[in-house]
Amino acid sequence: MDSKTRNERKMTSSPVIQSSSPSEESWRSRILREFTPGLARLTLVADPDGLLLEEGILEGLRERGFDVIIFSDPVEFRYTYESRYRSKWDQGIDTGFVVIVTNSPSLDALPFDLLQAGRKLSFSLGDIFPKLSYSVVKALGQEYWDALYEAQKEWATDRLSDNDTRNFILRYVFEIKLERIKQPLDLLRELIRCHYQGQRIPEILGEWFLEKLRQNPAFNEWPLETIVPDREAFFEFLQKEWATFIDHLVAEKQRVTCEVQEDVPKDGVYNPQLVPPATQCFPFECPDIQGYIYKMFVEGMLRPVPHQDASVLSDSWVCIGVQTISLEVRLDKILQTLEASIPNVDSEHTDWFHLARGWSEMILLANTQPEAIPESANERIQKLQAKVDAVLTDWVFRRYKELFNLPSVHPVMVHHIPRFIANQIESHDSKVALVVVDGLAFDQWLVVKEILTSRHKNLRFREQAVFAWIPSTTPVSRQAMFAGKVPLFFPDSINSTDKEPTLWKQFWMDRGFSPDNIVYIKGLGCDDLGRVFETLSYPRVKVAGLVVNTVDDIMHGMKLGTAGMHNQVRQWAPYMSKLLDLLFNLGFHVYLASDHGNIEATGCGRPIERSTADVRGERVRIYSNEALRHEVKKHFPDAIEWEPIGLPDGYFALLAPARQAFVSKGERIVTHGGISIEELIVPFVQIERTNE
């Protein structure tokens, strides 16, 4: 993937490292050229801006034979360094090269023995962007560094001030040219593009941008303070405008029909007084906007609206956003979009997040009335599943190992979630609750969201996607979430969840909370709100970790497949509505997450292991010996021997083949533990109660 392609792909942040001539040097190559294999076994790096924790850099270091260790918690660091590297060096074992990274601007905080032994380097954004304001660039997410670096090379001839840097970034990174935004349509075109692509303008740019917009009288009546910086508020704005637009479009169609049918009385179906004037309707059919709107409905950012006369729109592109259009038509359009947007092995993790959102819409729609789905559509779905499963597996083997070291500013994996929440807390007086719905797949979250929305008109959902750990089991993935750590650091409890309360409390105590500020409750999901209220109403409670087990319980007893899961979750979801009410009434900020998803799988046979497997899951078997695992794999040649990435020593996972399970051949179950888009990419949602 060359640099030109990277610039054209707005949302990518870390392409595959490629060699380049000096005139085509990238910011990555400037850093990676400092890491020559064989030059030093141990390298120490002061990296206050997280340059080395970017996907492309991590991949480049790995390809050169370097392992990266982050120095944050001294105890965790010493455990990793001593057990995996220094002790082996003392035995003469070659482990490759090690890079130790600290987010401090200097190396002074590192232990003395490292400072004596290691080669020393430092990198900062000021080195990479010398012509731009450091304070402004630092506020920009790393996903924008590619575009900014290319723009600096081409357009920044002199050192720029803070305001000039802001304007430069808006123009060349977000492609917003202030001089071209003169009318509402100009601004809406830019906002749709930015918000769809997930480009959240940093506050340091946003306030300045709003100040410039307020100077234009054309925007005096616009809620700029909400729809410009707030993605979800903007989508709510579009949702309301879409309903008005559909009313107008249907009425226009009926008016034309009335005009050509002379026998229709004037007081018939069409009533011009009920039709919004065309000038008041948002121009959704504008070519620059239509494509984005279509994708927003496919990916669930916008929801189809009901209309009793929607059938007159069945031959129009807008049918994707109308609830009463036939299920078959909607499914066909979603499948077309998904088939054209499958990532590849070089794609970024954000590309998989985008696909997962549309994928969950497809699963939900296909199982709403499964008997109404034509066989041809089912065949397309199966073919699409097989292709996506294969590509995702290849991608995971290539790129997954870079994910767990990424910064938690935007969570990428489940163990990033506590750090993200901790960074959102304004003070120790804030009250925050993390509700972990064990086993909730993204499509099942959409079912829950539908129920919550129907019962509460004033909820706002800030949805993100994150990766579960592999294997996608509760002891590994959920425990990592509550610990805020990779599974490597809880080897003694890797096969159970008994240590979750301790790990959860330790995480928050390390951030200055006292033990009586922190609560962990599990086993929730039915007739237990009194217990929750009694525990959380204690005045000193500030942080609550709540485990809701019902979805996982439903899954393990499910005999009716994905459609049965949706039905059962829909019946149970009112519980979540009551739990949210309780939390909001007690003053908590609420986050909802899942530790892993689930899939409908077919049995490929049970391994004959006697007592060799430590864990006998339906989608994964765990062995303490690599040879034992390999022996079992001989009987299941398509099973996957998973490298223990971020896992304790002696933890060897054998994953079942795609959409298969280690149960009796032909048996169909709903389960989890392996690699699929449904199991591996799960929802993380901030839920707010608004005043509207």
GIBELZI-V390233 format. One record per residue. N is the residue number from 1. RES is the residue in one letter. SS is DSSP state (H for helix, E for strand, - for the rest). PHI is phi in radians with two decimals (none if undefined). PSI is psi in radians with two decimals (999 if undefined). Layout:
# GIBELZI-V390233
n: [N	N]
res: [RES	RES]
ss: [SS	SS]
phi: [PHI	PHI]
psi: [PSI	PSI]
This chain:
# GIBELZI-V390233
n: [1	2	3	4	5	6	7	8	9	10	11	12	13	14	15	16	17	18	19	20	21	22	23	24	25	26	27	28	29	30	31	32	33	34	35	36	37	38	39	40	41	42	43	44	45	46	47	48	49	50	51	52	53	54	55	56	57	58	59	60	61	62	63	64	65	66	67	68	69	70	71	72	73	74	75	76	77	78	79	80	81	82	83	84	85	86	87	88	89	90	91	92	93	94	95	96	97	98	99	100	101	102	103	104	105	106	107	108	109	110	111	112	113	114	115	116	117	118	119	120	121	122	123	124	125	126	127	128	129	130	131	132	133	134	135	136	137	138	139	140	141	142	143	144	145	146	147	148	149	150	151	152	153	154	155	156	157	158	159	160	161	162	163	164	165	166	167	168	169	170	171	172	173	174	175	176	177	178	179	180	181	182	183	184	185	186	187	188	189	190	191	192	193	194	195	196	197	198	199	200	201	202	203	204	205	206	207	208	209	210	211	212	213	214	215	216	217	218	219	220	221	222	223	224	225	226	227	228	229	230	231	232	233	234	235	236	237	238	239	240	241	242	243	244	245	246	247	248	249	250	251	252	253	254	255	256	257	258	259	260	261	262	263	264	265	266	267	268	269	270	271	272	273	274	275	276	277	278	279	280	281	282	283	284	285	286	287	288	289	290	291	292	293	294	295	296	297	298	299	300	301	302	303	304	305	306	307	308	309	310	311	312	313	314	315	316	317	318	319	320	321	322	323	324	325	326	327	328	329	330	331	332	333	334	335	336	337	338	339	340	341	342	343	344	345	346	347	348	349	350	351	352	353	354	355	356	357	358	359	360	361	362	363	364	365	366	367	368	369	370	371	372	373	374	375	376	377	378	379	380	381	382	383	384	385	386	387	388	389	390	391	392	393	394	395	396	397	398	399	400	401	402	403	404	405	406	407	408	409	410	411	412	413	414	415	416	417	418	419	420	421	422	423	424	425	426	427	428	429	430	431	432	433	434	435	436	437	438	439	440	441	442	443	444	445	446	447	448	449	450	451	452	453	454	455	456	457	458	459	460	461	462	463	464	465	466	467	468	469	470	471	472	473	474	475	476	477	478	479	480	481	482	483	484	485	486	487	488	489	490	491	492	493	494	495	496	497	498	499	500	501	502	503	504	505	506	507	508	509	510	511	512	513	514	515	516	517	518	519	520	521	522	523	524	525	526	527	528	529	530	531	532	533	534	535	536	537	538	539	540	541	542	543	544	545	546	547	548	549	550	551	552	553	554	555	556	557	558	559	560	561	562	563	564	565	566	567	568	569	570	571	572	573	574	575	576	577	578	579	580	581	582	583	584	585	586	587	588	589	590	591	592	593	594	595	596	597	598	599	600	601	602	603	604	605	606	607	608	609	610	611	612	613	614	615	616	617	618	619	620	621	622	623	624	625	626	627	628	629	630	631	632	633	634	635	636	637	638	639	640	641	642	643	644	645	646	647	648	649	650	651	652	653	654	655	656	657	658	659	660	661	662	663	664	665	666	667	668	669	670	671	672	673	674	675	676	677	678	679	680	681	682	683	684	685	686	687	688	689	690	691	692]
res: [M	D	S	K	T	R	N	E	R	K	M	T	S	S	P	V	I	Q	S	S	S	P	S	E	E	S	W	R	S	R	I	L	R	E	F	T	P	G	L	A	R	L	T	L	V	A	D	P	D	G	L	L	L	E	E	G	I	L	E	G	L	R	E	R	G	F	D	V	I	I	F	S	D	P	V	E	F	R	Y	T	Y	E	S	R	Y	R	S	K	W	D	Q	G	I	D	T	G	F	V	V	I	V	T	N	S	P	S	L	D	A	L	P	F	D	L	L	Q	A	G	R	K	L	S	F	S	L	G	D	I	F	P	K	L	S	Y	S	V	V	K	A	L	G	Q	E	Y	W	D	A	L	Y	E	A	Q	K	E	W	A	T	D	R	L	S	D	N	D	T	R	N	F	I	L	R	Y	V	F	E	I	K	L	E	R	I	K	Q	P	L	D	L	L	R	E	L	I	R	C	H	Y	Q	G	Q	R	I	P	E	I	L	G	E	W	F	L	E	K	L	R	Q	N	P	A	F	N	E	W	P	L	E	T	I	V	P	D	R	E	A	F	F	E	F	L	Q	K	E	W	A	T	F	I	D	H	L	V	A	E	K	Q	R	V	T	C	E	V	Q	E	D	V	P	K	D	G	V	Y	N	P	Q	L	V	P	P	A	T	Q	C	F	P	F	E	C	P	D	I	Q	G	Y	I	Y	K	M	F	V	E	G	M	L	R	P	V	P	H	Q	D	A	S	V	L	S	D	S	W	V	C	I	G	V	Q	T	I	S	L	E	V	R	L	D	K	I	L	Q	T	L	E	A	S	I	P	N	V	D	S	E	H	T	D	W	F	H	L	A	R	G	W	S	E	M	I	L	L	A	N	T	Q	P	E	A	I	P	E	S	A	N	E	R	I	Q	K	L	Q	A	K	V	D	A	V	L	T	D	W	V	F	R	R	Y	K	E	L	F	N	L	P	S	V	H	P	V	M	V	H	H	I	P	R	F	I	A	N	Q	I	E	S	H	D	S	K	V	A	L	V	V	V	D	G	L	A	F	D	Q	W	L	V	V	K	E	I	L	T	S	R	H	K	N	L	R	F	R	E	Q	A	V	F	A	W	I	P	S	T	T	P	V	S	R	Q	A	M	F	A	G	K	V	P	L	F	F	P	D	S	I	N	S	T	D	K	E	P	T	L	W	K	Q	F	W	M	D	R	G	F	S	P	D	N	I	V	Y	I	K	G	L	G	C	D	D	L	G	R	V	F	E	T	L	S	Y	P	R	V	K	V	A	G	L	V	V	N	T	V	D	D	I	M	H	G	M	K	L	G	T	A	G	M	H	N	Q	V	R	Q	W	A	P	Y	M	S	K	L	L	D	L	L	F	N	L	G	F	H	V	Y	L	A	S	D	H	G	N	I	E	A	T	G	C	G	R	P	I	E	R	S	T	A	D	V	R	G	E	R	V	R	I	Y	S	N	E	A	L	R	H	E	V	K	K	H	F	P	D	A	I	E	W	E	P	I	G	L	P	D	G	Y	F	A	L	L	A	P	A	R	Q	A	F	V	S	K	G	E	R	I	V	T	H	G	G	I	S	I	E	E	L	I	V	P	F	V	Q	I	E	R	T	N	E]
ss: [-	-	H	H	H	H	H	H	-	-	-	-	-	-	-	-	-	-	-	-	-	H	H	H	-	-	H	H	H	H	H	H	-	-	-	-	-	-	-	-	-	E	E	E	E	E	-	-	-	-	H	H	H	-	H	H	H	H	H	H	H	H	H	-	-	E	E	E	E	E	-	-	-	H	H	H	H	H	H	H	H	H	H	H	H	H	H	H	H	H	-	-	-	-	-	-	E	E	E	E	E	E	-	-	-	-	-	-	-	-	-	H	H	H	H	H	H	-	E	E	E	E	-	-	H	H	H	H	-	-	-	-	-	H	H	H	H	H	-	-	-	H	H	H	H	H	H	H	H	H	H	H	H	H	H	-	-	-	-	-	-	H	H	H	H	H	H	H	H	H	H	H	-	-	-	-	-	H	H	H	-	-	-	H	H	H	H	H	H	H	H	H	H	H	H	H	-	-	-	-	-	-	H	H	H	H	H	H	H	H	H	H	H	H	-	-	H	H	H	-	-	-	-	H	H	H	H	-	-	-	H	H	H	H	H	H	H	H	H	H	H	H	H	H	H	H	H	H	H	H	H	H	H	H	H	H	H	H	H	H	-	-	-	-	-	-	-	-	-	-	-	H	H	H	-	-	-	H	H	H	-	-	-	-	-	-	H	H	H	H	H	H	H	H	H	H	H	H	-	-	-	-	-	-	E	-	-	-	-	H	H	H	H	-	-	-	H	H	H	H	H	E	-	-	-	-	H	H	H	H	H	H	H	H	H	H	H	H	H	-	-	-	-	-	-	-	-	-	H	H	H	H	H	H	H	H	H	H	H	H	H	H	H	H	H	H	-	-	-	H	H	H	-	-	H	H	H	H	H	H	H	H	H	H	H	H	H	H	H	H	H	H	H	H	H	H	H	H	H	H	H	H	-	-	-	-	-	-	-	-	-	-	E	H	H	H	H	H	H	H	H	H	H	H	-	-	-	-	-	-	-	E	E	E	E	E	E	-	-	-	-	H	H	H	H	H	H	H	H	H	H	H	H	H	H	-	-	-	E	E	E	E	E	E	E	E	E	-	-	-	-	-	-	H	H	H	H	H	H	H	H	H	H	-	-	-	H	H	H	H	H	H	H	-	-	-	-	-	-	H	H	H	H	H	H	H	H	H	H	-	-	-	-	-	H	H	H	E	E	E	E	E	E	E	-	-	-	-	H	H	H	H	H	H	H	H	-	-	-	-	-	-	E	E	E	E	E	E	-	H	H	H	H	H	H	H	-	-	-	-	H	H	H	H	H	H	H	H	H	H	H	H	-	H	H	H	H	H	H	H	H	H	H	H	H	-	-	-	E	E	E	E	E	-	-	-	-	-	E	E	E	E	E	-	-	-	-	-	-	-	-	-	-	-	E	E	-	-	-	E	E	E	E	-	-	H	H	H	H	H	H	H	H	-	-	-	-	-	-	E	E	E	-	-	-	-	-	-	-	-	-	E	E	E	E	-	-	-	-	E	E	-	-	-	-	-	-	E	E	E	E	-	-	-	-	-	H	H	H	H	E	E	E	E	E	E	E	E	E	-	-	-]
phi: [none	-1.50	-1.16	-1.11	-1.10	-1.07	-1.17	-1.26	-1.61	-1.06	-1.62	-1.40	-2.26	-2.59	-1.25	-1.12	-1.21	-2.31	-1.21	-2.60	-1.29	-0.95	-1.26	-1.90	-1.06	-1.70	-1.15	-1.18	-1.12	-1.09	-1.43	-1.17	-1.17	-1.41	-1.96	-1.75	-0.95	1.60	-1.25	-2.71	-1.25	-2.21	-2.16	-1.89	-2.29	-1.50	-2.40	-1.14	-1.86	1.22	-1.12	-1.35	-1.75	-1.78	-0.94	-1.13	-1.15	-1.05	-1.15	-1.08	-1.13	-1.09	-1.12	-1.57	1.61	-1.79	-1.68	-1.93	-2.11	-1.60	-1.62	-2.23	-1.60	-1.02	-1.19	-1.07	-1.06	-1.09	-1.06	-1.14	-1.11	-1.23	-1.35	-1.78	-2.29	-1.08	-1.08	-1.32	-1.09	-1.09	-1.59	1.40	-1.56	-1.46	-1.90	1.52	-1.84	-2.15	-2.00	-1.82	-1.99	-2.08	-1.48	-1.45	-1.22	-2.33	-1.68	-1.06	-1.35	-1.32	-1.03	-1.07	-1.09	-1.26	-1.06	-1.30	-1.74	-1.74	-1.31	-1.99	-2.41	-2.59	-2.42	-2.65	-1.09	-1.09	-1.25	-1.43	-2.15	-1.17	-1.63	-2.01	-1.16	-1.08	-1.11	-1.31	-1.11	-1.09	-1.36	-1.55	-1.19	-1.15	-1.16	-1.81	-1.14	-1.03	-1.10	-1.19	-1.13	-1.13	-1.15	-1.07	-1.07	-1.59	-2.10	-1.56	-1.57	-2.20	-1.14	-1.79	-1.29	-1.01	-1.17	-1.13	-1.17	-1.03	-1.11	-1.08	-1.18	-1.02	-1.28	-1.74	-1.74	-1.59	0.99	-1.85	-1.81	-0.99	-1.19	-1.67	-1.63	-2.03	-2.12	-0.92	-1.09	-1.07	-1.22	-1.08	-1.06	-1.24	-1.17	-1.07	-1.09	-1.14	-1.21	-1.09	-1.36	1.32	-1.43	-1.56	-1.19	-1.01	-0.99	-1.12	-1.67	-1.08	-1.10	-1.15	-1.09	-1.08	-1.05	-1.20	-1.17	-1.12	-1.31	-1.75	-1.04	-1.09	-1.89	-1.06	-1.65	-1.63	-1.38	-1.01	-1.09	-1.81	-1.36	-1.37	-1.51	-1.82	-1.06	-1.18	-1.11	-1.15	-1.13	-1.09	-1.07	-1.10	-1.02	-1.15	-1.15	-1.13	-1.05	-1.12	-1.10	-1.14	-0.97	-1.13	-1.14	-1.10	-1.11	-1.10	-1.09	-1.19	-1.10	-1.10	-1.10	-1.12	-1.19	-1.61	-1.95	-1.15	-1.44	-1.46	-1.14	-1.12	-1.70	-1.36	-1.09	-1.40	-2.23	-1.04	-1.24	-1.61	-1.65	-1.09	-0.99	-1.00	-1.20	-1.61	-1.63	-1.15	-1.38	-1.12	-1.53	-1.05	-0.94	-1.25	-1.93	-0.96	-1.09	-1.13	-1.07	-1.01	-1.16	-1.10	-1.26	-1.06	-1.60	1.45	-1.21	-2.07	-1.93	-1.03	-1.84	-1.39	-2.75	-1.17	-1.93	-1.13	-1.03	-1.24	-1.84	-1.10	-1.73	-1.94	-1.09	-1.25	-1.08	-1.09	-1.91	-2.12	-1.19	-1.56	-1.18	-1.00	-1.00	-1.10	-1.16	-1.11	-1.10	-1.05	-1.20	-1.15	-1.09	-1.00	-1.17	-1.13	-1.08	-1.61	-2.26	-1.25	-1.12	-2.19	-1.20	-1.69	-1.24	-1.46	-1.09	-1.13	-1.14	-1.23	-1.09	-1.08	-1.12	-1.05	-1.17	-1.18	-1.08	-1.15	-1.11	-1.12	-1.09	-1.10	-1.16	-1.17	-1.92	-1.21	-2.40	-1.00	-1.21	-1.59	-1.45	-1.14	-1.03	-1.09	-1.21	-1.08	-1.15	-1.11	-1.13	-1.11	-1.14	-1.16	-1.04	-1.09	-1.20	-1.17	-1.00	-1.16	-1.18	-1.09	-1.08	-1.08	-1.13	-1.07	-1.13	-1.60	-2.04	-1.05	-1.20	-1.51	-1.29	-1.26	-1.59	-1.17	-1.07	-1.59	-0.98	-2.13	-0.98	-2.00	-2.20	-1.09	-1.29	-1.32	-1.06	-1.04	-1.12	-1.07	-1.10	-1.05	-1.27	-1.49	-1.24	-1.30	-2.78	-1.24	-1.52	-1.20	-2.03	-2.35	-2.20	-1.83	-1.74	-1.75	-1.60	-1.03	1.41	-1.35	-1.34	-1.07	-1.16	-1.30	-1.07	-1.09	-1.14	-1.07	-1.05	-1.04	-1.19	-1.06	-1.15	-1.22	-1.69	-2.38	-1.49	-1.99	-1.73	-2.14	-1.97	-1.78	-1.53	-2.34	-2.11	-2.41	-1.55	-1.33	-1.40	-1.89	-1.26	-1.46	-2.03	-1.14	-1.05	-1.47	-1.40	-1.23	-1.12	-1.09	-1.13	-1.24	-1.39	1.17	-2.40	-1.27	-1.05	-0.88	-1.65	-2.33	-1.11	-1.25	-2.12	-1.11	-1.86	-2.57	-2.04	-1.11	-1.57	-0.98	-1.02	-1.16	-1.14	-1.11	-1.13	-1.12	-1.00	-1.39	-1.14	-1.12	-1.88	1.69	-1.48	-1.54	-0.97	-1.39	-1.47	-2.05	-2.27	-2.30	-2.30	-2.16	1.37	-1.55	2.52	-2.90	0.94	-2.32	-1.18	-1.10	-1.13	-1.12	-1.07	-1.06	-1.30	-1.44	-1.38	-1.06	-1.01	-1.46	-1.26	-2.10	-2.27	-2.19	-1.93	-2.07	-1.90	-1.80	-1.68	-1.05	-1.10	-1.13	-1.11	-1.04	-1.03	-1.24	-1.90	-1.40	-1.98	-1.90	1.23	-1.10	-1.08	-1.14	-1.04	-1.06	-1.11	-1.17	-1.13	-1.11	-1.21	-1.48	-0.95	-0.96	-1.01	-1.13	-1.08	-1.20	-1.13	-1.11	-0.97	-1.06	-1.14	-1.13	-1.13	-1.54	1.53	-1.53	-1.43	-2.01	-2.16	-2.03	-2.52	-2.21	-1.61	-2.92	-1.79	-2.82	-2.40	-1.51	-2.22	-1.98	-1.13	-1.99	1.94	-1.71	-1.12	-1.64	-2.07	0.92	-2.05	-1.43	-1.53	-1.32	-2.32	-1.94	-1.44	-1.41	-1.94	-2.67	-2.05	-2.00	-2.21	-1.60	-2.35	-1.14	-1.17	-1.09	-1.04	-1.14	-1.13	-1.19	-1.06	-0.97	-1.56	-2.36	-1.05	-1.57	-1.18	-1.94	-1.49	-1.50	-1.13	-1.30	-1.30	1.18	-1.90	-1.14	-1.07	1.35	-2.03	-2.04	-1.78	-1.95	-1.64	-1.12	-1.04	-0.93	0.96	-2.18	-2.47	-1.41	-2.29	-0.92	-0.97	1.51	-1.21	-1.90	-2.43	-1.87	-2.70	-2.79	2.26	-1.85	-1.93	-2.71	-1.11	-1.25	-1.39	-1.65	-1.91	-2.19	-1.38	-2.35	-2.28	-1.60	-1.93	-2.10	-1.82	-1.55	-1.66	-1.29]
psi: [2.03	3.04	-0.54	-0.76	-0.68	-0.70	-0.59	-0.44	1.77	-0.64	-0.08	2.66	-0.32	1.43	3.01	2.40	2.29	2.62	2.66	2.72	2.83	-0.63	-0.33	0.34	2.37	2.93	-0.50	-0.79	-0.53	-0.61	-0.82	-0.43	-0.25	-0.14	1.57	2.09	2.36	-0.24	-0.71	2.39	-0.55	2.19	2.30	2.33	2.16	2.06	1.25	-0.33	0.12	0.51	-0.66	-0.18	0.54	2.51	-0.82	-0.68	-0.79	-0.72	-0.74	-0.71	-0.75	-0.72	-0.44	0.02	0.28	2.32	2.51	2.26	2.28	2.24	1.74	-1.10	2.02	-0.64	-0.83	-0.74	-0.84	-0.66	-0.85	-0.86	-0.80	-0.76	-0.57	-0.27	-1.19	-0.72	-0.60	-0.60	-0.69	-0.46	0.05	0.28	2.28	2.06	0.12	-2.84	2.60	2.34	2.12	2.14	2.28	2.50	0.17	2.64	-0.18	2.98	0.13	-0.49	-0.18	2.63	2.66	-0.71	-0.55	-0.77	-0.56	-0.56	-0.40	2.67	2.48	2.30	2.84	2.54	2.60	2.85	-0.50	-0.55	-0.63	-0.60	1.15	-0.34	-0.05	2.80	2.14	-0.77	-0.61	-0.79	-0.65	-0.50	-0.13	2.44	2.66	-0.33	-0.22	-0.01	-0.61	-0.94	-0.67	-0.68	-0.77	-0.69	-0.70	-0.76	-0.65	-0.58	-0.36	1.73	-0.52	2.91	2.25	2.55	3.09	-0.88	-0.69	-0.61	-0.70	-0.85	-0.68	-0.78	-0.75	-0.72	-0.84	-0.33	-0.89	-0.08	0.64	2.00	1.89	-0.64	-0.26	-0.13	1.65	-0.56	2.82	-0.69	-0.63	-0.79	-0.75	-0.64	-0.74	-0.71	-0.70	-0.79	-0.86	-0.84	-0.63	-0.74	-0.03	0.37	1.72	1.95	2.15	2.65	-0.64	-0.41	-0.65	-0.77	-0.73	-0.71	-0.79	-0.69	-0.70	-0.70	-0.65	-0.30	-0.18	2.03	-0.37	-0.33	0.28	-0.59	0.12	2.44	1.10	-0.65	-0.39	-0.83	-0.32	-0.95	-0.38	1.88	-0.81	-0.68	-0.64	-0.73	-0.65	-0.69	-0.82	-0.69	-0.77	-0.72	-0.59	-0.73	-0.74	-0.71	-0.75	-0.73	-0.81	-0.76	-0.75	-0.78	-0.67	-0.74	-0.74	-0.63	-0.76	-0.71	-0.72	-0.65	-0.52	-0.16	1.69	-0.38	-0.03	2.14	2.73	-0.47	0.51	-2.50	-0.71	2.23	1.79	-0.42	-0.35	-0.05	2.15	2.40	2.50	-0.60	-0.32	-0.09	2.43	2.37	1.21	-0.40	0.07	2.28	-0.59	-0.29	-0.60	-0.79	-0.71	-0.75	-0.74	-0.84	-0.59	-0.63	-0.70	-0.72	0.05	0.13	-0.56	2.61	2.42	2.52	2.60	2.62	2.23	-0.40	0.47	-0.32	-0.43	-0.17	0.14	-0.39	0.23	2.75	-0.42	-0.16	-0.37	-0.40	0.38	2.23	-0.57	0.01	2.59	2.53	-0.69	-0.72	-0.79	-0.76	-0.71	-0.75	-0.68	-0.74	-0.69	-0.78	-0.77	-0.74	-0.48	-0.03	0.48	2.19	3.04	-3.08	-0.27	0.01	2.82	2.82	-0.50	-0.52	-0.65	-0.61	-0.74	-0.79	-0.70	-0.62	-0.83	-0.58	-0.75	-0.61	-0.70	-0.79	-0.76	-0.79	-0.73	-0.35	0.11	-0.83	1.29	-0.51	-0.32	-0.06	2.14	2.68	-0.61	-0.64	-0.71	-0.67	-0.68	-0.70	-0.78	-0.71	-0.71	-0.73	-0.78	-0.71	-0.79	-0.71	-0.78	-0.79	-0.73	-0.72	-0.78	-0.74	-0.74	-0.74	-0.49	-0.70	-0.27	-0.62	-0.19	-0.25	-0.66	-0.32	-0.05	2.65	2.65	0.19	-0.75	1.84	2.37	-0.57	2.85	-0.55	-0.18	-0.33	-0.86	-0.70	-0.70	-0.82	-0.73	-0.63	-0.36	-0.34	2.17	-0.58	2.97	-0.09	-0.22	2.63	2.23	2.45	2.25	1.98	1.93	1.94	1.75	2.17	0.18	1.93	2.83	-0.70	-0.56	-0.53	-0.66	-0.61	-0.81	-0.77	-0.70	-0.75	-0.76	-0.73	-0.65	-0.46	-0.33	2.01	-0.12	0.48	2.47	2.30	2.10	1.65	2.41	2.95	2.56	2.78	2.38	2.94	2.71	2.19	2.57	1.19	2.83	-0.84	-0.54	-0.97	-0.78	-0.67	-0.66	-0.65	-0.84	-0.48	-0.45	0.45	2.81	2.67	-0.36	-0.54	0.11	1.04	-0.55	-0.35	0.35	-0.35	0.20	3.08	0.30	-0.49	0.02	-0.82	-0.72	-0.76	-0.69	-0.82	-0.70	-0.68	-0.83	-0.53	-0.61	-0.28	0.34	0.01	2.61	2.77	-0.63	-0.01	-0.24	2.31	2.49	2.19	2.27	3.05	0.42	2.86	-0.18	2.18	0.70	0.23	-0.48	-0.73	-0.70	-0.81	-0.78	-0.69	-0.77	-0.29	-0.13	2.20	-0.52	-0.12	2.17	-0.47	2.18	2.27	2.05	2.26	2.08	2.02	-0.12	-0.76	-0.74	-0.67	-0.75	-0.79	-0.83	-0.24	0.13	2.22	-0.07	0.34	-2.80	-0.72	-0.69	-0.65	-0.81	-0.74	-0.78	-0.72	-0.66	-0.68	-0.55	-0.45	-0.53	-0.45	-0.73	-0.59	-0.76	-0.66	-0.73	-0.76	-0.79	-0.82	-0.75	-0.73	-0.47	0.02	0.35	2.49	2.32	2.30	2.40	2.39	2.88	2.61	-0.42	2.85	-2.61	2.78	2.82	2.12	2.78	2.41	2.40	0.13	2.68	2.27	2.46	1.78	-0.18	-1.91	0.41	-0.48	2.29	-0.62	2.23	1.32	2.93	-0.49	-0.08	2.48	2.43	2.32	2.61	-0.02	2.23	-0.60	-0.68	-0.76	-0.78	-0.58	-0.73	-0.65	-0.49	-0.52	-0.16	1.29	-0.41	-0.07	2.79	2.15	1.84	2.23	2.38	1.22	2.08	0.22	2.79	2.77	2.53	0.34	1.75	2.03	2.36	1.98	2.41	2.66	2.97	2.16	0.55	2.87	2.68	1.10	3.13	2.44	2.29	-0.26	2.39	2.24	2.91	2.20	-3.00	3.01	-0.32	-2.71	1.90	2.81	-0.57	-0.64	-0.62	-0.51	2.03	2.82	2.54	2.04	2.24	2.17	2.20	2.57	2.02	3.04	0.07	999]
